[in-house]
Every structure is written in C-alpha cells, then in structure tokens.
C-alpha cells in the first residue's frame, strides 16, 4: 500500500531532512551513470563521486544555498521568483523535495530574456519512496507554481539516466543537448 503523500512549501522545521534527502540522492546519480555505461563503481565513486562530493560540500557550506544541515534552504528558496516544495508522508516525514524558480540560472534572478522560463533544481526522493509517484507529485506542483508565475516553459539539467527516463516518459519533457530537458507549459 502506498503512503498518502502531501506536497507543501518547505519550512525551517523541515530543512535538515530535505538537505539529507538531496545529498543522498547524489549517490543515486553516480550509481545510475555507472550502471548505464558499465563502469565499475570504484571508478565512478573516484571520478564523478568526487565531483558530486565537491558540489555537495559547496552547497552545504556556511554560505552555500543548502547550508549546514539545510540551514540556508528557506533563505535561498523563498522569494517572489522561487519556491521549494517538499513531499511528506506519515507524521509529516519529509520524503522528497524540489526547487523551482523563474529563469534558467539557479543563483541569478531571471533576466528579461528568460523571465517566462522556469527551472527545476534539487529534485530528489528518499530511496524508500522511489517509484511511488512522489517525484511526479513534486514536479506537478512545481509546474503549477511556474504557470501561476507566468512561465510558459520549464527547463532542467540532469546527468542521471534514471531521472532522464522519468522526465521524458512520465513528465513529457524533451531531451536537448548537454543533459538539458524542456517542456512547454500549457
């Protein structure tokens, strides 16, 4: 039986759990790339794993957008041009997260050129809840937010082949060059 999933805005109370889910999701990307290209896990953990570890260290630093234990998530993801949603299961347990913002660059405000574009950041679901519709609910809420904020298309980047299949087949995104996916919002 699937858990009842509720999607809502991130709060300070949930920052640490959301940050942990995001950080754990990075390993899924490393493992999925290794499996797709038949690369030994020791090689992937040494190369791509180092890159993702560096990214996580930067994001979770004192001035990173995630911060230590997620302490910067609310500050970074609350504003007129951005929002972070979390998915919760029983007893308000955080099981997933997604950030959405106007514009194509996470750290910059939308320019006149990309003000009608929304972008997805940090989508991740707890391993125990994958395959249960959590990512789809998070993405639908992010797309709804984008439409309400006058965005006509959504863009995202991922190197994760599992995530790529989800975006293309389940969410109807189009694959472009350089691990970029887009969708026209209606």
MARVEXVO-773210 format. One record per atom (N, C-alpha, C, O): residue in three letters; chain; atom name; x, z, y. Coordinates in steps of 0.001 Angstrom, whole numbers, padded with zeros to 6 digits. Layout:
  residu  chaine  atome        X        Z        Y
     ALA       A     CA        X        Z        Y
...
END
This chain:
  residu  chaine  atome        X        Z        Y
     UNK       A      N   000830   000000  -001180
     UNK       A     CA   000000   000000   000000
     UNK       A      C   000877   000000   001247
     UNK       A      O   001832   000769   001348
     UNK       A      N   000543  -000863   002183
     UNK       A     CA   001297  -000947   003433
     UNK       A      C   000912   000184   004371
     UNK       A      O  -000232   000639   004398
     UNK       A      N   001900   000621   005138
     UNK       A     CA   001647   001653   006141
     UNK       A      C   000886   001042   007315
     UNK       A      O   001012  -000151   007591
     UNK       A      N   000098   001864   008001
     UNK       A     CA  -000534   001431   009236
     UNK       A      C   000548   001372   010303
     UNK       A      O   001271   002345   010518
     UNK       A      N   000655   000241   010963
     UNK       A     CA   001722   000031   011947
     UNK       A      C   001103  -000059   013332
     UNK       A      O   000158  -000814   013561
     UNK       A      N   001652   000723   014246
     UNK       A     CA   001209   000721   015639
     UNK       A      C   002390   000264   016493
     UNK       A      O   003503   000768   016342
     UNK       A      N   002145  -000686   017386
     UNK       A     CA   003178  -001161   018304
     UNK       A      C   002852  -000632   019691
     UNK       A      O   001722  -000757   020165
     UNK       A      N   003852  -000040   020340
     UNK       A     CA   003666   000513   021682
     UNK       A      C   004983   000490   022441
     UNK       A      O   006021   000122   021889
     UNK       A      N   004938   000879   023691
     UNK       A     CA   006145   000903   024517
     UNK       A      C   007096   002001   024051
     UNK       A      O   006669   003055   023578
     UNK       A      N   008375   001738   024192
     UNK       A     CA   009414   002720   023917
     UNK       A      C   009279   003884   024898
     UNK       A      O   008968   003681   026072
     UNK       A      N   009513   005104   024412
     UNK       A     CA   009575   006288   025268
     UNK       A      C   010917   006977   025045
     UNK       A      O   011606   006703   024063
     UNK       A      N   011280   007863   025952
     UNK       A     CA   012549   008590   025817
     UNK       A      C   012622   009342   024495
     UNK       A      O   013694   009458   023903
     UNK       A      N   011499   009846   024038
     UNK       A     CA   011440   010592   022777
     UNK       A      C   011891   009739   021589
     UNK       A      O   012388   010272   020597
     UNK       A      N   011718   008417   021686
     UNK       A     CA   011998   007518   020560
     UNK       A      C   013311   006751   020677
     UNK       A      O   013629   005943   019805
     UNK       A      N   014074   006988   021733
     UNK       A     CA   015287   006196   021969
     UNK       A      C   016314   006308   020843
     UNK       A      O   016858   005292   020410
     UNK       A      N   016587   007511   020366
     UNK       A     CA   017622   007698   019342
     UNK       A      C   017242   006978   018043
     UNK       A      O   018088   006324   017433
     UNK       A      N   015991   007092   017617
     UNK       A     CA   015551   006434   016388
     UNK       A      C   015614   004919   016534
     UNK       A      O   016024   004221   015606
     UNK       A      N   015206   004407   017701
     UNK       A     CA   015254   002960   017942
     UNK       A      C   016689   002453   017907
     UNK       A      O   016962   001403   017326
     UNK       A      N   017601   003187   018520
     UNK       A     CA   019011   002780   018540
     UNK       A      C   019597   002759   017129
     UNK       A      O   020375   001865   016796
     UNK       A      N   019238   003717   016316
     UNK       A     CA   019746   003769   014942
     UNK       A      C   019252   002574   014130
     UNK       A      O   020014   001987   013362
     UNK       A      N   017985   002215   014295
     UNK       A     CA   017435   001060   013577
     UNK       A      C   018149  -000210   014010
     UNK       A      O   018496  -001039   013169
     UNK       A      N   018374  -000376   015317
     UNK       A     CA   019074  -001566   015799
     UNK       A      C   020489  -001627   015234
     UNK       A      O   020920  -002677   014757
     UNK       A      N   021215  -000512   015284
     UNK       A     CA   022597  -000500   014802
     UNK       A      C   022646  -000802   013299
     UNK       A      O   023518  -001549   012856
     UNK       A      N   021739  -000244   012522
     UNK       A     CA   021696  -000517   011086
     UNK       A      C   021346  -001976   010803
     UNK       A      O   021803  -002537   009807
     UNK       A      N   020550  -002590   011657
     UNK       A     CA   020170  -003987   011476
     UNK       A      C   021339  -004956   011608
     UNK       A      O   021299  -006056   011057
     UNK       A      N   022376  -004555   012332
     UNK       A     CA   023547  -005422   012468
     UNK       A      C   024194  -005690   011116
     UNK       A      O   024687  -006791   010872
     UNK       A      N   024195  -004695   010238
     UNK       A     CA   024796  -004878   008920
     UNK       A      C   024007  -005893   008106
     UNK       A      O   024597  -006635   007320
     UNK       A      N   022679  -005946   008274
     UNK       A     CA   021881  -006947   007565
     UNK       A      C   022344  -008349   007954
     UNK       A      O   022421  -009234   007103
     UNK       A      N   022652  -008554   009235
     UNK       A     CA   023115  -009862   009690
     UNK       A      C   024433  -010226   009011
     UNK       A      O   024592  -011346   008526
     UNK       A      N   025367  -009296   008975
     UNK       A     CA   026660  -009542   008326
     UNK       A      C   026443  -009891   006849
     UNK       A      O   027002  -010868   006352
     UNK       A      N   025636  -009096   006155
     UNK       A     CA   025388  -009315   004731
     UNK       A      C   024674  -010649   004480
     UNK       A      O   024999  -011356   003526
     UNK       A      N   023705  -010990   005332
     UNK       A     CA   022947  -012236   005147
     UNK       A      C   023817  -013461   005365
     UNK       A      O   023683  -014449   004643
     UNK       A      N   024703  -013414   006346
     UNK       A     CA   025611  -014541   006580
     UNK       A      C   026568  -014693   005407
     UNK       A      O   026847  -015810   004971
     UNK       A      N   027072  -013576   004896
     UNK       A     CA   027979  -013620   003740
     UNK       A      C   027281  -014250   002546
     UNK       A      O   027868  -015083   001855
     UNK       A      N   026043  -013866   002297
     UNK       A     CA   025302  -014408   001150
     UNK       A      C   025018  -015899   001321
     UNK       A      O   025133  -016665   000364
     UNK       A      N   024654  -016308   002516
     UNK       A     CA   024325  -017719   002747
     UNK       A      C   025533  -018621   002513
     UNK       A      O   025403  -019704   001943
     UNK       A      N   026685  -018181   002947
     UNK       A     CA   027879  -019020   002846
     UNK       A      C   028777  -018635   001676
     UNK       A      O   029919  -019089   001592
     UNK       A      N   028269  -017804   000775
     UNK       A     CA   029001  -017382  -000423
     UNK       A      C   030374  -016812  -000084
     UNK       A      O   031364  -017099  -000756
     UNK       A      N   030414  -016014   000951
     UNK       A     CA   031667  -015381   001359
     UNK       A      C   031724  -013961   000814
     UNK       A      O   030701  -013278   000763
     UNK       A      N   032891  -013515   000411
     UNK       A     CA   032987  -012139  -000094
     UNK       A      C   032666  -011131   001012
     UNK       A      O   033049  -011315   002167
     UNK       A      N   031966  -010078   000642
     UNK       A     CA   031549  -009087   001632
     UNK       A      C   032752  -008438   002317
     UNK       A      O   032664  -008090   003495
     UNK       A      N   033881  -008267   001606
     UNK       A     CA   035048  -007665   002250
     UNK       A      C   035542  -008549   003388
     UNK       A      O   035995  -008045   004416
     UNK       A      N   035455  -009878   003207
     UNK       A     CA   035887  -010811   004248
     UNK       A      C   034952  -010729   005449
     UNK       A      O   035399  -010660   006594
     UNK       A      N   033649  -010736   005173
     UNK       A     CA   032677  -010681   006262
     UNK       A      C   032758  -009366   007016
     UNK       A      O   032692  -009353   008245
     UNK       A      N   032899  -008269   006302
     UNK       A     CA   032997  -006974   006978
     UNK       A      C   034262  -006893   007813
     UNK       A      O   034288  -006224   008846
     UNK       A      N   035315  -007575   007367
     UNK       A     CA   036568  -007563   008114
     UNK       A      C   036496  -008452   009364
     UNK       A      O   037075  -008111   010396
     UNK       A      N   035805  -009566   009281
     UNK       A     CA   035764  -010503   010408
     UNK       A      C   034508  -010305   011258
     UNK       A      O   034567  -009727   012343
     UNK       A      N   033382  -010787   010757
     UNK       A     CA   032140  -010690   011518
     UNK       A      C   031725  -009239   011709
     UNK       A      O   031180  -008875   012751
     UNK       A      N   031982  -008419   010707
     UNK       A     CA   031677  -006995   010824
     UNK       A      C   032405  -006361   012001
     UNK       A      O   031846  -005518   012703
     UNK       A      N   033639  -006762   012213
     UNK       A     CA   034403  -006251   013363
     UNK       A      C   033768  -006675   014685
     UNK       A      O   033685  -005886   015626
     UNK       A      N   033315  -007942   014747
     UNK       A     CA   032660  -008430   015958
     UNK       A      C   031386  -007638   016242
     UNK       A      O   031168  -007198   017371
     UNK       A      N   030549  -007456   015225
     UNK       A     CA   029314  -006702   015422
     UNK       A      C   029599  -005235   015721
     UNK       A      O   028870  -004614   016495
     UNK       A      N   030627  -004680   015132
     UNK       A     CA   031012  -003301   015438
     UNK       A      C   031436  -003186   016899
     UNK       A      O   031095  -002215   017574
     UNK       A      N   032181  -004177   017383
     UNK       A     CA   032580  -004197   018799
     UNK       A      C   031344  -004285   019698
     UNK       A      O   031241  -003564   020690
     UNK       A      N   030403  -005175   019346
     UNK       A     CA   029172  -005310   020128
     UNK       A      C   028406  -003981   020158
     UNK       A      O   027931  -003550   021208
     UNK       A      N   028297  -003347   018996
     UNK       A     CA   027580  -002071   018928
     UNK       A      C   028287  -001004   019747
     UNK       A      O   027637  -000221   020438
     UNK       A      N   029617  -000966   019675
     UNK       A     CA   030382   000018   020448
     UNK       A      C   030158  -000176   021939
     UNK       A      O   029981   000796   022673
     UNK       A      N   030165  -001429   022392
     UNK       A     CA   029925  -001714   023806
     UNK       A      C   028506  -001320   024207
     UNK       A      O   028308  -000663   025229
     UNK       A      N   027527  -001717   023411
     UNK       A     CA   026126  -001433   023726
     UNK       A      C   025847   000064   023731
     UNK       A      O   025038   000543   024525
     UNK       A      N   026518   000808   022843
     UNK       A     CA   026242   002233   022709
     UNK       A      C   027199   003113   023509
     UNK       A      O   027197   004335   023361
     UNK       A      N   028012   002490   024355
     UNK       A     CA   028909   003268   025208
     UNK       A      C   028110   003945   026321
     UNK       A      O   026920   003675   026484
     UNK       A      N   028758   004821   027084
     UNK       A     CA   028078   005548   028160
     UNK       A      C   027360   004631   029136
     UNK       A      O   026263   004946   029599
     UNK       A      N   027982   003483   029455
     UNK       A     CA   027350   002559   030400
     UNK       A      C   026756   001328   029713
     UNK       A      O   026394   000364   030387
     UNK       A      N   026652   001347   028394
     UNK       A     CA   026046   000241   027658
     UNK       A      C   024532   000271   027768
     UNK       A      O   023952   001296   028128
     UNK       A      N   023891  -000845   027460
     UNK       A     CA   022437  -000909   027603
     UNK       A      C   021704  -000050   026576
     UNK       A      O   020554   000320   026813
     UNK       A      N   022318   000274   025462
     UNK       A     CA   021713   001171   024480
     UNK       A      C   022114   002610   024787
     UNK       A      O   021267   003504   024797
     UNK       A      N   023413   002838   025038
     UNK       A     CA   023909   004178   025343
     UNK       A      C   024081   005018   024087
     UNK       A      O   023562   004667   023027
     UNK       A      N   024811   006131   024201
     UNK       A     CA   024980   007021   023053
     UNK       A      C   023614   007530   022574
     UNK       A      O   022818   008026   023371
     UNK       A      N   023354   007405   021286
     UNK       A     CA   022076   007829   020703
     UNK       A      C   020866   007196   021400
     UNK       A      O   019780   007775   021415
     UNK       A      N   021057   006025   021966
     UNK       A     CA   019949   005324   022603
     UNK       A      C   019577   005827   023982
     UNK       A      O   018526   005465   024511
     UNK       A      N   020422   006655   024570
     UNK       A     CA   020078   007326   025832
     UNK       A      C   019844   006388   027013
     UNK       A      O   019253   006810   028007
     UNK       A      N   020282   005138   026941
     UNK       A     CA   020083   004201   028053
     UNK       A      C   018961   003189   027799
     UNK       A      O   018665   002372   028671
     UNK       A      N   018342   003231   026635
     UNK       A     CA   017336   002220   026301
     UNK       A      C   016180   002182   027299
     UNK       A      O   015829   001113   027800
     UNK       A      N   015593   003327   027587
     UNK       A     CA   014453   003334   028524
     UNK       A      C   014877   002864   029902
     UNK       A      O   014161   002096   030546
     UNK       A      N   016027   003316   030357
     UNK       A     CA   016510   002900   031678
     UNK       A      C   016722   001392   031730
     UNK       A      O   016342   000745   032706
     UNK       A      N   017325   000829   030690
     UNK       A     CA   017625  -000602   030673
     UNK       A      C   016379  -001458   030459
     UNK       A      O   016261  -002536   031042
     UNK       A      N   015451  -000988   029629
     UNK       A     CA   014329  -001833   029212
     UNK       A      C   013021  -001552   029933
     UNK       A      O   011984  -002095   029551
     UNK       A      N   013042  -000727   030956
     UNK       A     CA   011822  -000518   031751
     UNK       A      C   012010  -001158   033103
     UNK       A      O   012978  -000873   033809
     UNK       A      N   011088  -002017   033463
     UNK       A     CA   011141  -002694   034747
     UNK       A      C   010057  -003752   034811
     UNK       A      O   009370  -004017   033824
     UNK       A      N   009912  -004347   035969
     UNK       A     CA   008897  -005392   036122
     UNK       A      C   009224  -006627   035308
     UNK       A      O   008330  -007400   034962
     UNK       A      N   010509  -006823   034998
     UNK       A     CA   010915  -008057   034313
     UNK       A      C   011284  -007848   032850
     UNK       A      O   011810  -008766   032222
     UNK       A      N   011024  -006664   032286
     UNK       A     CA   011440  -006393   030905
     UNK       A      C   010642  -005255   030295
     UNK       A      O   010043  -004444   031001
     UNK       A      N   010645  -005213   028966
     UNK       A     CA   009931  -004168   028246
     UNK       A      C   010524  -004058   026844
     UNK       A      O   010972  -005054   026278
     UNK       A      N   010527  -002852   026285
     UNK       A     CA   010910  -002682   024888
     UNK       A      C   009729  -002065   024159
     UNK       A      O   009145  -001077   024604
     UNK       A      N   009391  -002677   023019
     UNK       A     CA   008319  -002177   022175
     UNK       A      C   008912  -001587   020913
     UNK       A      O   009950  -002041   020430
     UNK       A      N   008255  -000582   020388
     UNK       A     CA   008634  -000024   019095
     UNK       A      C   007430  -000114   018172
     UNK       A      O   006284  -000104   018620
     UNK       A      N   007704  -000202   016894
     UNK       A     CA   006668  -000144   015871
     UNK       A      C   006789   001222   015216
     UNK       A      O   007884   001678   014887
     UNK       A      N   005645   001861   015034
     UNK       A     CA   005630   003194   014432
     UNK       A      C   004720   003194   013210
     UNK       A      O   003711   002491   013161
     UNK       A      N   005100   003995   012234
     UNK       A     CA   004286   004207   011040
     UNK       A      C   003804   005657   011066
     UNK       A      O   003647   006242   012138
     UNK       A      N   003575   006221   009919
     UNK       A     CA   003027   007572   009797
     UNK       A      C   003784   008600   010651
     UNK       A      O   005006   008536   010792
     UNK       A      N   003032   009535   011208
     UNK       A     CA   003560   010592   012067
     UNK       A      C   004497   010074   013153
     UNK       A      O   005501   010713   013468
     UNK       A      N   004174   008930   013717
     UNK       A     CA   004928   008387   014848
     UNK       A      C   006387   008070   014505
     UNK       A      O   007257   008120   015374
     UNK       A      N   006648   007745   013235
     UNK       A     CA   008001   007402   012790
     UNK       A      C   008353   005997   013282
     UNK       A      O   007639   005040   012983
     UNK       A      N   009455   005869   014037
     UNK       A     CA   009883   004564   014542
     UNK       A      C   010445   003748   013386
     UNK       A      O   011333   004203   012664
     UNK       A      N   009911   002520   013218
     UNK       A     CA   010345   001661   012113
     UNK       A      C   010830   000291   012581
     UNK       A      O   011269  -000520   011766
     UNK       A      N   010755   000026   013881
     UNK       A     CA   011222  -001252   014398
     UNK       A      C   011211  -001274   015905
     UNK       A      O   010600  -000416   016543
     UNK       A      N   011894  -002268   016485
     UNK       A     CA   011948  -002412   017929
     UNK       A      C   012204  -003854   018313
     UNK       A      O   012734  -004641   017528
     UNK       A      N   011819  -004187   019534
     UNK       A     CA   012119  -005492   020117
     UNK       A      C   012114  -005341   021632
     UNK       A      O   011265  -004652   022197
     UNK       A      N   013070  -005993   022281
     UNK       A     CA   013097  -006067   023731
     UNK       A      C   012700  -007467   024164
     UNK       A      O   013059  -008450   023515
     UNK       A      N   011959  -007557   025261
     UNK       A     CA   011562  -008850   025813
     UNK       A      C   011749  -008788   027313
     UNK       A      O   011463  -007766   027936
     UNK       A      N   012229  -009878   027898
     UNK       A     CA   012428  -009908   029347
     UNK       A      C   012231  -011307   029890
     UNK       A      O   012299  -012296   029159
     UNK       A      N   011988  -011369   031174
     UNK       A     CA   011920  -012663   031848
     UNK       A      C   013345  -013172   032041
     UNK       A      O   014252  -012405   032361
     UNK       A      N   013528  -014467   031844
     UNK       A     CA   014853  -015055   031966
     UNK       A      C   015555  -015097   030627
     UNK       A      O   015147  -014436   029672
     UNK       A      N   016616  -015882   030570
     UNK       A     CA   017313  -016107   029303
     UNK       A      C   018528  -015214   029098
     UNK       A      O   019089  -015192   028002
     UNK       A      N   018949  -014478   030122
     UNK       A     CA   020139  -013632   030008
     UNK       A      C   019732  -012165   030061
     UNK       A      O   019010  -011734   030960
     UNK       A      N   020216  -011406   029072
     UNK       A     CA   019793  -010014   028948
     UNK       A      C   020189  -009162   030151
     UNK       A      O   019384  -008368   030638
     UNK       A      N   021394  -009317   030625
     UNK       A     CA   021911  -008422   031660
     UNK       A      C   021602  -008869   033082
     UNK       A      O   021919  -008154   034033
     UNK       A      N   020992  -010030   033242
     UNK       A     CA   020742  -010566   034587
     UNK       A      C   019254  -010765   034830
     UNK       A      O   018481  -011021   033908
     UNK       A      N   018878  -010641   036086
     UNK       A     CA   017489  -010928   036462
     UNK       A      C   017234  -012421   036290
     UNK       A      O   018154  -013235   036362
     UNK       A      N   015982  -012762   036064
     UNK       A     CA   015614  -014169   035924
     UNK       A      C   015874  -014898   037235
     UNK       A      O   015574  -014386   038313
     UNK       A      N   016426  -016084   037131
     UNK       A     CA   016639  -016925   038309
     UNK       A      C   015411  -017801   038499
     UNK       A      O   014514  -017811   037656
     UNK       A      N   015369  -018529   039598
     UNK       A     CA   014252  -019457   039815
     UNK       A      C   014165  -020485   038688
     UNK       A      O   013076  -020938   038336
     UNK       A      N   015326  -020852   038121
     UNK       A     CA   015362  -021856   037059
     UNK       A      C   014768  -021375   035737
     UNK       A      O   014239  -022180   034970
     UNK       A      N   014847  -020077   035463
     UNK       A     CA   014349  -019595   034168
     UNK       A      C   013290  -018487   034300
     UNK       A      O   013104  -017694   033376
     UNK       A      N   012609  -018435   035428
     UNK       A     CA   011587  -017403   035653
     UNK       A      C   010365  -017566   034750
     UNK       A      O   009624  -016605   034542
     UNK       A      N   010144  -018758   034216
     UNK       A     CA   008994  -018960   033329
     UNK       A      C   009393  -018880   031854
     UNK       A      O   008594  -019191   030970
     UNK       A      N   010631  -018460   031599
     UNK       A     CA   011138  -018295   030238
     UNK       A      C   011257  -016800   029960
     UNK       A      O   011722  -016037   030807
     UNK       A      N   010839  -016393   028778
     UNK       A     CA   011071  -015017   028324
     UNK       A      C   012073  -015072   027181
     UNK       A      O   012183  -016087   026495
     UNK       A      N   012797  -013994   026978
     UNK       A     CA   013776  -013953   025893
     UNK       A      C   013630  -012672   025081
     UNK       A      O   013235  -011624   025591
     UNK       A      N   013960  -012795   023815
     UNK       A     CA   013870  -011695   022849
     UNK       A      C   015256  -011116   022628
     UNK       A      O   016242  -011847   022528
     UNK       A      N   015320  -009771   022551
     UNK       A     CA   016580  -009065   022341
     UNK       A      C   016360  -007894   021388
     UNK       A      O   015326  -007228   021437
     UNK       A      N   017321  -007657   020541
     UNK       A     CA   017391  -006448   019723
     UNK       A      C   016270  -006280   018693
     UNK       A      O   015960  -005148   018319
     UNK       A      N   015659  -007359   018230
     UNK       A     CA   014640  -007212   017191
     UNK       A      C   015292  -006675   015928
     UNK       A      O   016257  -007247   015422
     UNK       A      N   014761  -005582   015429
     UNK       A     CA   015261  -005006   014191
     UNK       A      C   014172  -004151   013563
     UNK       A      O   013383  -003514   014262
     UNK       A      N   014138  -004146   012236
     UNK       A     CA   013154  -003368   011487
     UNK       A      C   013902  -002526   010461
     UNK       A      O   014851  -002991   009829
     UNK       A      N   013462  -001285   010305
     UNK       A     CA   014037  -000390   009313
     UNK       A      C   013980  -001044   007937
     UNK       A      O   012973  -001654   007575
     UNK       A      N   015056  -000915   007175
     UNK       A     CA   015149  -001583   005872
     UNK       A      C   013963  -001258   004961
     UNK       A      O   013490  -002134   004236
     UNK       A      N   013486  -000038   004985
     UNK       A     CA   012378   000371   004118
     UNK       A      C   011063  -000318   004461
     UNK       A      O   010138  -000320   003648
     UNK       A      N   010965  -000907   005663
     UNK       A     CA   009717  -001525   006109
     UNK       A      C   009809  -003043   006263
     UNK       A      O   008863  -003671   006739
     UNK       A      N   010918  -003631   005874
     UNK       A     CA   011046  -005079   005975
     UNK       A      C   010098  -005750   004988
     UNK       A      O   009852  -005237   003896
     UNK       A      N   009569  -006905   005387
     UNK       A     CA   008645  -007641   004533
     UNK       A      C   007221  -007117   004574
     UNK       A      O   006393  -007524   003759
     UNK       A      N   006919  -006218   005509
     UNK       A     CA   005583  -005630   005602
     UNK       A      C   004856  -006022   006891
     UNK       A      O   003854  -005403   007248
     UNK       A      N   005352  -007044   007588
     UNK       A     CA   004667  -007517   008783
     UNK       A      C   005060  -006825   010078
     UNK       A      O   004461  -007081   011123
     UNK       A      N   006053  -005956   010023
     UNK       A     CA   006467  -005203   011213
     UNK       A      C   007065  -006130   012265
     UNK       A      O   006680  -006070   013432
     UNK       A      N   007995  -006980   011867
     UNK       A     CA   008640  -007897   012823
     UNK       A      C   007612  -008833   013450
     UNK       A      O   007691  -009129   014642
     UNK       A      N   006659  -009296   012668
     UNK       A     CA   005622  -010182   013198
     UNK       A      C   004792  -009457   014268
     UNK       A      O   004515  -010025   015324
     UNK       A      N   004401  -008222   014000
     UNK       A     CA   003625  -007461   014990
     UNK       A      C   004433  -007241   016263
     UNK       A      O   003897  -007356   017365
     UNK       A      N   005706  -006928   016120
     UNK       A     CA   006565  -006750   017298
     UNK       A      C   006680  -008043   018096
     UNK       A      O   006574  -008031   019322
     UNK       A      N   006897  -009162   017399
     UNK       A     CA   007027  -010446   018083
     UNK       A      C   005727  -010851   018775
     UNK       A      O   005761  -011376   019887
     UNK       A      N   004603  -010618   018144
     UNK       A     CA   003322  -010959   018772
     UNK       A      C   003098  -010140   020038
     UNK       A      O   002567  -010652   021024
     UNK       A      N   003497  -008880   020018
     UNK       A     CA   003366  -008047   021210
     UNK       A      C   004314  -008528   022308
     UNK       A      O   003945  -008540   023482
     UNK       A      N   005526  -008921   021937
     UNK       A     CA   006481  -009450   022920
     UNK       A      C   005965  -010761   023515
     UNK       A      O   006077  -010975   024722
     UNK       A      N   005405  -011635   022689
     UNK       A     CA   004844  -012895   023194
     UNK       A      C   003653  -012638   024115
     UNK       A      O   003495  -013316   025130
     UNK       A      N   002825  -011671   023768
     UNK       A     CA   001698  -011300   024627
     UNK       A      C   002211  -010825   025994
     UNK       A      O   001684  -011229   027030
     UNK       A      N   003229  -009975   025993
     UNK       A     CA   003822  -009491   027240
     UNK       A      C   004332  -010670   028071
     UNK       A      O   004107  -010729   029280
     UNK       A      N   005018  -011606   027416
     UNK       A     CA   005567  -012771   028116
     UNK       A      C   004466  -013587   028779
     UNK       A      O   004599  -013984   029937
     UNK       A      N   003394  -013835   028063
     UNK       A     CA   002269  -014597   028631
     UNK       A      C   001656  -013857   029818
     UNK       A      O   001345  -014467   030840
     UNK       A      N   001485  -012553   029681
     UNK       A     CA   000919  -011743   030774
     UNK       A      C   001817  -011749   032007
     UNK       A      O   001362  -011479   033119
     UNK       A      N   003094  -012060   031801
     UNK       A     CA   004066  -012100   032894
     UNK       A      C   004435  -013529   033281
     UNK       A      O   005541  -013788   033754
     UNK       A      N   003497  -014451   033076
     UNK       A     CA   003577  -015842   033494
     UNK       A      C   004759  -016617   032897
     UNK       A      O   005307  -017510   033544
     UNK       A      N   005142  -016280   031684
     UNK       A     CA   006181  -017051   030992
     UNK       A      C   005498  -018075   030085
     UNK       A      O   004492  -017784   029438
     UNK       A      N   006063  -019269   030055
     UNK       A     CA   005475  -020359   029279
     UNK       A      C   006251  -020681   028010
     UNK       A      O   005782  -021437   027160
     UNK       A      N   007449  -020099   027889
     UNK       A     CA   008221  -020305   026667
     UNK       A      C   009050  -019057   026377
     UNK       A      O   009304  -018224   027246
     UNK       A      N   009456  -018973   025115
     UNK       A     CA   010249  -017836   024645
     UNK       A      C   011510  -018392   024006
     UNK       A      O   011478  -019436   023354
     UNK       A      N   012618  -017690   024196
     UNK       A     CA   013878  -018095   023592
     UNK       A      C   014562  -016871   022981
     UNK       A      O   014325  -015740   023404
     UNK       A      N   015405  -017112   021990
     UNK       A     CA   016170  -016037   021366
     UNK       A      C   017372  -016642   020665
     UNK       A      O   017425  -017847   020420
     UNK       A      N   018325  -015799   020350
     UNK       A     CA   019529  -016220   019624
     UNK       A      C   019702  -015330   018404
     UNK       A      O   019517  -014116   018485
     UNK       A      N   020054  -015926   017285
     UNK       A     CA   020407  -015153   016099
     UNK       A      C   021310  -015981   015197
     UNK       A      O   021177  -017202   015110
     UNK       A      N   022222  -015300   014533
     UNK       A     CA   023056  -015936   013516
     UNK       A      C   022582  -015535   012121
     UNK       A      O   023111  -016026   011124
     UNK       A      N   021603  -014660   012044
     UNK       A     CA   021119  -014122   010783
     UNK       A      C   020209  -015146   010089
     UNK       A      O   019148  -015474   010622
     UNK       A      N   020598  -015657   008912
     UNK       A     CA   019777  -016660   008239
     UNK       A      C   018419  -016135   007784
     UNK       A      O   017464  -016908   007697
     UNK       A      N   018310  -014852   007494
     UNK       A     CA   017013  -014274   007126
     UNK       A      C   016099  -014279   008342
     UNK       A      O   014933  -014663   008250
     UNK       A      N   016633  -013850   009480
     UNK       A     CA   015861  -013855   010727
     UNK       A      C   015486  -015284   011117
     UNK       A      O   014373  -015524   011586
     UNK       A      N   016394  -016223   010929
     UNK       A     CA   016120  -017626   011272
     UNK       A      C   014902  -018144   010519
     UNK       A      O   014033  -018786   011110
     UNK       A      N   014831  -017869   009219
     UNK       A     CA   013672  -018294   008421
     UNK       A      C   012392  -017666   008958
     UNK       A      O   011357  -018326   009052
     UNK       A      N   012470  -016391   009308
     UNK       A     CA   011298  -015695   009861
     UNK       A      C   010836  -016362   011151
     UNK       A      O   009646  -016634   011311
     UNK       A      N   011759  -016630   012072
     UNK       A     CA   011381  -017228   013352
     UNK       A      C   010785  -018623   013173
     UNK       A      O   009801  -018967   013829
     UNK       A      N   011374  -019422   012293
     UNK       A     CA   010913  -020798   012093
     UNK       A      C   009591  -020836   011323
     UNK       A      O   008631  -021469   011762
     UNK       A      N   009546  -020163   010185
     UNK       A     CA   008380  -020295   009299
     UNK       A      C   007218  -019383   009670
     UNK       A      O   006065  -019811   009619
     UNK       A      N   007486  -018167   010032
     UNK       A     CA   006411  -017214   010311
     UNK       A      C   005960  -017276   011768
     UNK       A      O   004764  -017231   012056
     UNK       A      N   006930  -017380   012693
     UNK       A     CA   006594  -017301   014118
     UNK       A      C   006529  -018671   014789
     UNK       A      O   006167  -018765   015962
     UNK       A      N   006874  -019739   014057
     UNK       A     CA   006762  -021130   014545
     UNK       A      C   007702  -021455   015712
     UNK       A      O   007328  -022181   016634
     UNK       A      N   008909  -020918   015667
     UNK       A     CA   009933  -021263   016655
     UNK       A      C   010639  -022531   016195
     UNK       A      O   010609  -022873   015013
     UNK       A      N   011266  -023218   017123
     UNK       A     CA   012035  -024421   016838
     UNK       A      C   013514  -024088   016955
     UNK       A      O   013945  -023472   017930
     UNK       A      N   014285  -024497   015959
     UNK       A     CA   015732  -024275   015992
     UNK       A      C   016379  -025302   016905
     UNK       A      O   016088  -026495   016815
     UNK       A      N   017252  -024839   017777
     UNK       A     CA   018014  -025697   018667
     UNK       A      C   019490  -025563   018304
     UNK       A      O   019821  -025122   017204
     UNK       A      N   020353  -025932   019200
     UNK       A     CA   021785  -025814   018922
     UNK       A      C   022255  -024375   019107
     UNK       A      O   021591  -023584   019778
     UNK       A      N   023374  -024041   018526
     UNK       A     CA   024066  -022769   018730
     UNK       A      C   023209  -021548   018417
     UNK       A      O   023217  -020591   019191
     UNK       A      N   022479  -021550   017324
     UNK       A     CA   021711  -020387   016886
     UNK       A      C   020634  -019976   017866
     UNK       A      O   020274  -018800   017921
     UNK       A      N   020112  -020907   018637
     UNK       A     CA   019067  -020645   019631
     UNK       A      C   017735  -021167   019099
     UNK       A      O   017669  -022244   018508
     UNK       A      N   016688  -020397   019317
     UNK       A     CA   015348  -020741   018865
     UNK       A      C   014398  -020636   020051
     UNK       A      O   014537  -019736   020880
     UNK       A      N   013429  -021555   020139
     UNK       A     CA   012493  -021544   021257
     UNK       A      C   011072  -021777   020756
     UNK       A      O   010846  -022311   019671
     UNK       A      N   010133  -021357   021584
     UNK       A     CA   008722  -021560   021284
     UNK       A      C   007970  -021688   022594
     UNK       A      O   008213  -020937   023539
     UNK       A      N   007054  -022648   022644
     UNK       A     CA   006157  -022768   023790
     UNK       A      C   005025  -021767   023590
     UNK       A      O   004435  -021691   022513
     UNK       A      N   004732  -021008   024625
     UNK       A     CA   003649  -020029   024552
     UNK       A      C   002375  -020655   025093
     UNK       A      O   002411  -021370   026095
     UNK       A      N   001274  -020399   024452
     UNK       A     CA   000013  -021009   024863
     UNK       A      C  -000920  -020008   025461
     UNK       A      O  -002030  -020361   025860
END
